[in-house]
């Protein structure tokens, strides 16, 4: 059983930055692809970024490319989402997830086996 715990959400003004962390534990979490999704009120859950525990070449959605980066801290078993130049439309609950997929670009909620509890990100305009 994999456990995922997110932290780092909050309220920020447009143009500001936030750093989300997802601490993974339990089971064979290193076998999974780690991803961030977000869900705004009344909208479907949307893919944001994904990364493997082994190797490099993370994948970031076009909607946040150039502003968001995903990385990992192997020593702390943590995946990090650095969000810069935040916009009001980035407001959502952000979820960390662990799943299985061959190509990171095809990551979707249906591929994910484990989810964190979510953390609220609110960007004021």
N, C-alpha and C positions, 0 to 999 in steps of 0.2 A: 504494500500500500504506500503510495506516494503522497506526501503532504506538501502543500504549497501555501506559503504565507506572504502576502503582499504588504508593502508599506511605502510611505512617501507621498501619498496623495495630499490634496489640499486645495486652497484657493489662491489664485495667482492672477495678476493683471495680464492683459494681452501684451505679447512681446516678451514675457517673462519665461522662466525655466522651472522645471520640476524634474526630480529624479525618482523613479519608481524602482523598488527592489522586490525581488521574489526569491525567498529562501526555500530551497527544496530539501526534502529529507525523506527517509524511508525507502525500502525496497530498492529497485534498480533504476532509480530516476535518471541515471546517466545514460540509459538506453533510449531515452525519449528525446524528441525534439521539444524545445521549450519555446513558448510563444506568448505574445501579448495580444489580447483582443480588447475591444471597447464596445460599450453599448450606451447609446444616448436614449433618452426617454422617447418611446414610440418608434424606435428604430431597431433593426436587426443587429445582432452582434457582428462586429466588423473586425477583420484581421488587421493587425498593426505591424507586427514584426515577429521574426522567428530566428532561432539559432540552435545549433547542435552543441552538445558538450564536447564533441571531438571534432577537430578541424576548425575551419574558419568560414568565411563567406556567408555571413548572415543575410537575411532577406527582409526588406522593409517595404511596406505598401507604398504605392505611388502617392497616395494622399498625404503622407507624412515624410516622404523622402527628402533629404536635405535639411530636415528639422529634427527628426528623431533618429537616435541610434540605439542599437541593442548590443549588449556585450555581456560577458560573464566573468565572475570572479571564482575561479576554480577552488581556491583555498577556502572560500566561504560558502561554496555550493549555492551561489546566488547569481541570478540573472538580472541585469539592470536595463531599464529603459530610460535613457536620457532624452528629455523633451525640451527643445529650445524653440524660441520664436512662437510661443503658443498663441493660438487663435481661439476666439469664442467657440468656433465649431469643433474644437477639440474637447469641449466639455462632455464628459461621459463617466461611467463607471468603467475602470480599467481592470481587466482580469488577466492573471497569469494562468497558463495552461501547459500541460504536458501531453504530448500525443505522438502518433507514429505517421510518418509521411515520407515518401521517397524524395520528392522535390519540395523544398521549402516554399516555393511560390504557390503551391497547391494547398497549403495549410488552411484548414477551415475548422469551425467548431465540431463538425462531424468526425474529424480525425483525432479529437482530444479525449483522453481517458480521465484526466484529473484536472480539477480547477481549484484556484484559490477563491477566497471569499469576496474579492473585489475591493477596489479602493476608489473613492470618488475624486475626480479631478474637475475643478470648476475654474473656468477662465472668464474673467470679467472684462467686458469691452469698454 
